Amino acid sequence: MTARRWAVEALVVAVAAVEALATRHWLEDRMFAGALVVAVVLVLRRRFPRTVLALTLPTLATGVLWLPAMCALHALAASERRRGEVIAGSAAVAVVAFVPWRDLGGYAWTLPDTTLGVLLAGLLAVAPAALGALGRARSELAARLADLALSRERERRYAAEQAALRERERLARDVHDTAAHHLSLISLRCTALAAAAENSPGFRLEAEALGELSRHASAGLRQAIRHETPGLAQLPELVVAAGDGVRADLARVDLADCPPEIQHTAYRIVQEALTNVRRHAPGARADVAVRYTPDALHICVHNGPPSVPGPRPELGGGQGLPGLRVRTAALGGTLTTAPRPDGGFTLEAVLPLPTPASW
């Protein structure tokens, strides 16, 4: 028990004992002794409410000791969920309080005395039960509110964990896309250098170009790690870096009408598509088309068959397209891929544009 509970119990016992002492004149010795014992027993009323209530009924029958029965009935109503037992306890208190047990034979059942007895018995039976039921309802409400607060805290923590997980997944996809794109550029240039290294007078120039390309790749990786998010404005630079074999038809888009997450996803779609062209179809020509409509951004990248003989380089673990599908689905869009009859490949994506007021 807490110190506050001990203080309450001590106060109840003390008041019950004071009541017995104050009414000592009307009590016989055995009644007075029983009243003191019941006053002490009241400390058990929360644990054994029905037993303690039964023990207090004889003191209530004296007609002058009311507090023990009221405290026991209050404890019964506060601890018992079954309404029937509370009603039975209240009825027992009302009957014992109403009947004049000490002068039953000579009591004058006049209307005023009977009415006063009914009112007093009703007050002794109803008030403690009502206060006990109110206290129990308040405790249950407080417990439910505590559970609700705990549940909300769990939900908040879960949402924060999920947000952190999504952010880590987004960063991993960004690093993957950027690394695959720039590594494919390096691989393509290394293949060209290896073919021209023996007798090419411009070998040093090519080596310098490779060094510049490596620095560009490192810068791109640093950009991804810093969470920088390229968008539609960087698409021309991406197409130029992809080489002469890429043709682009980029529609003019008012960047204010396109949310940053859609711009970033569109950039990653084109980047991954060009990376796959270099990876799986070296030497193939590629066409990039970005069209803007008031309700969606349409992206199409298709390429022809590979023109460079020999085995195709395989870089990465094949997670690029699944990652793009996750990105696109998160924005409510669609992404489709399909081989072409001529041996090429087509990637199409549609990213719906929300109304400006919604973002």
N, C-alpha and C positions, 0 to 999 in steps of 0.2 A: 504494500500500500504506500501511496505517496504521503508526504507530510500533510498535504491539504486534506486527504481522505481521513487520516488519523485525527486531524483537528475536528472535522465534521462529526466523526463517530464519537469523539470525546464530548462534544457539545450536546449531541443527542442524548447520550447517557446521563450527562449532568442535568439537562432540563427535565428528563423523565424522573430522575431522583428528586429534584426540587419539587416536581409536581406531587410526588408521593409524600414528601415531607410537609408540603403545604396543606395536604388533605389528611394529615395524620389523625386529626380529631375525629374524622368520620370513618376511620378504618380500624378494624380489629387487628390484633397483633399479627395473626397469621396472614391477613390480607396485606398488611404493611410490609411484612417480610417478603411475601410473594411479589409485591410491586417492585421492591428493590432488586429482586432476582431478575424479574422481567426487564427492568431498566438496563441491567448488565447484558442480558441476552440480546438486546437490540443490536449489538455490534455484529451479530450473525444474520441479520435480516436480509442482507443482499445475497448471501450464499444459500440460506435456507428460508426463503420468504414464506412459504406455506406453513412450515413448522412454527416459525416465530409468530405468525399471525394467529395460529391456534392457541399458542401460549398466552397471547395478550388478551384473548376474549374474556377470560375470568376477571382480569383487572378492569375491563370495560364494563362488566356486569356490576361493578360497585357503584356505578353512576357518577363517580367523581374523577376517575382516571381515564382520560381520553387519548393522551399523546401516544402511549405505546401502540395501541391498535391502529391509530392513524399512520404512524411511521411504518408499521409492518405492512399495511395495505398499500401504502405508497411504493414500498420496495417490491411488493408482488406485481403491481401494475407496471412498474418500471422494468422488471426483468422477464415477465411472462408474455410471450407472444400470443398465446391462446386466449381468446376473449372470454371463453366460457369460464375459465378458472378465475379470471379477474371479476366477472359478474358474480360468481358464487361467493368469492371473498367479500365483495361489497355487500351482498345480501346478508351474509352472516354478521358483518359489522352493524348493518342497519337494524337487524332483528334484535341483537344483543343490546344495542344502544337504546332501542325503543321500549323494550319491556322493563318495567320497574322490578327487578328481581328481588331486591331487599325488602320491598313492601308490596308484594304482589297481591296478597289477600286483602289488604286494606286500602288499596289505591282507588281513588275516585276518578273514574273514567269520564271526566267532564269534557265537553267539546274543546274549550280553550287548552286544557292540559294535553289532550290527545293531539290536537293540531300542533302545539309546540313540540311535543315529543316526535311527531312525524317529521317536522322540519329539522329538528336537531339531528335525528337519526339519518335523514337524507344528507344533511351537510357533512356529517362524520363519515358517511360511506362514499359519497360522490366526489367530494373535493380531493381527498388523497388519491383516489383512483384516477381522476382526471389529470392531476398534476404528474402522477407517475407515468401515465400513458404519454403525456406531452413530453416529459423528459426522455422517454424511450424513443419517441419519434425524432426528437432533436438529435439524440446520439446516433440513430441510424442515418439521419440525413448528413450529419457531420462525417460519418464513416464513408458514405457514398461520395460525398464531395471530395474526401481525401483520396478515395480510389480513382475518382475522375481526374483529379489533379495529377495523380501518379501516372494514370494512363496517358494523359496529355503530354506529360514530361517524357514518357517512353516514346510516344509518337514523334515528339519534337526531336529527340535524339536519333530516332530511326530515320526521320527525314533528313537530318543533318548528315548522318552516315551515308545515306543514299546519294545526297548531293555531292559529298566528297568522293564517293565511288564513281559517280558519273563524271565528275571533273577529272579524276585520274584516268578514266577510260577515254575521255576526250583528248587529254594530253597524250596518252599513249597512241591514239589514232593519228593525232597531228604529227607526232615524231615519226611514226611509221610512214605516213604519206610523204612527209618531207624527205626522210632518209631514202626511201625507195626511189623517189623522183630524182634526187641529185646523184645517188649512186648509179642509177641507170644512165644518167648523162656521162658520168665518169667512165662507166664500162663501155659505152658506145665510143667515146673518144679514145680510150685505151686500145680498143680494137682497131680503130683507124690508124693510130700511131704504130701499132705493131706491124701493120701491113706496109707502112711507108718508112719504117725506121732505117732500113739498110741503105737505100740509095736516094732518099728524099733530101734535096738541098734545104728544104724548109723544116727539117726535123726540130731544130732548136725553137723555131717559131711555134710549132705544134706543142712542144714541151711547155713553152711559156703559156700557151693557151690552156693546156691541161692544168698547170698550176693555178691559173686564174679561175678555172672551173672548180678546182678543189676548194679555193678560198670562198667561192660563191656557195658551194655546197655546205661548207662549215658555217657560213653566215646564215644559210637557210635553217640549219639545225639549231643554231642559237636562237633564231627567231621563234622556232616552234617551242623550244624549252622555255622561253620568256613569255609564253602564252600570247604572243602577237598573232592576230587573226587577219590574214590577208583576205581581201574580198574581190568584188568585181573590178575595182580600179587596178588591181594587179594582174588581171588576166592577160592584157597585151604583153606585159613583161614575161609572163609564163610561156606564152605562145612563141615569142621571139627566142627564148632560151631553149625551146624544144627543137629548133633547127629549121632548115629550109623546107623540109618535107611536110610541114604543117601549114595548112591554110585555115584561116579563121574568118568567121562572119559574126562579129560581136555587135549586138544591137546596143544602141545608146539607152542607157538606163539611168534614170534619176535616182542617185543613191539615197536620197531622202525618202523615196518611196519603197525602199527595200531594206528590211531589218538586217542588222549585222550578222545574225546567225544564218540567215538565208544566203547572204553574200559569201560568208565563209564556207558554207556547205557547197555552194556552186563552184567556188574556187577549188575545193578539194576533189570534187567530182571530175573536173577537167584535168586536174593534176594527176589523179590516179589513172584516168583513161589514157593520157599521154604516156605515163609510165608503163602501162600494160602494152601499149603499142611498141615501145622500144624493147620491152622485155620479151614479148611473144611474137612480134612481127617486125624484126629489124629490117630497116630499109623501106618499110611500107609508108605510103602517103596517108596522111590523116587530115580529116576535115572537122573543124570545131565550129558549132553554130550555137549561139545563145540568143534566144528570142524573148522579148518581154511583152506580156499582155497585162491588162489591168488586174487580172486575178491570179496570175501565175508566172513563174520564170521557167522557160523551157530550154533544156540543154540537150544537145545531140553531138556525140563524137563517134565518127565511124572511120574505119581505115580499110585499106585494101590488103591483099595478101603480102607476105614478106617477100622482099626482093633480094635479100642477102642470103646466099646459100650457106649450108652448114648447120650445125646444131644451134638452137636458140638459147640464149643465156637465160638462166632462171635465178632471179634475185627475190628474196623475201619469202614469206611463208604462206602466201595465198590468202591473206587476211584483208586485203585492200577492198575488194568488192563487198564482202560481208559487212565491213565497217561502214562503207558508203550506204548500204541498205539500212543500217541502224540509224545513221545520221538522217537519211531521207525520211524514214518512217517516223522519227521523232518530231519532224516538222509537218507531218501529215501528207507527205508527198509520196511519189512512186518512182522506182528505178527499175528499168528493164534492160536486160542484155541478151544478145542473140548473135549467132554466127551469120555471116552473109554468104550468099551462094557462090561468090567469087573467091571465097577463102578468107575474106576479111571478117570484121567484127563491128558490131554496133552497140553503143550504149546510149540510152535515152533516159532522161530524168525530168520530172515535173515537180516543181516546188511551189505550192500555193502561197500567195501573198495575202497576209491579213490586211484588214483595213487600217489606215494610219492611226485611228483612234484606239485600236486594240493593242498597240505597242508603243 
